[in-house]
Amino acid sequence: MVLTGFEKFPSDNTDLKVENFIAGWTYILGTSLKEYLEIS
């Protein structure tokens, strides 16, 4: 996965750190989506 465009976000906003995006997408794709598909 290649992450681009982060340089456009304000650098002083800690909520928008690259690490947070990676953690969020990892959770969505690795846990949330898997659980949703198992239930469906």
N, C-alpha and C positions, 0 to 999 in steps of 0.2 A: 504494500500500500504506500502510495506517495501522498504526502500532505503538502498542499501548497495554499498560498493565500493568507497565511497567518501573519505575515508582515503588515497586513492592512488593519489588524486589530490593535487597539490601544495596548501598549506594552505595560501600562500600570494596572491593568485589570487582571487580577490573579485568577478570576474565574475562567478566563479565556486562554490559559496556558495550554501548550501542546499536550502536556501530560494528561490534562483533564479530558481533552478531546479523545485521545487514545484510550484512556480508561473507559470513557462513556461508550465509544463504539465497540470496544472489546466486550463490554458487558452486554450491549444490545445484541451483537452478533453471536457471542459465545454462550450466553445464558438465556436472555429474554426470548430471543427468536426460537431457540431450541425448545424451551418450555412451551411456547405458544404453538409450535408445530406439533409437538407431542400431544397436546390437548385437542387440537383441531382434527 
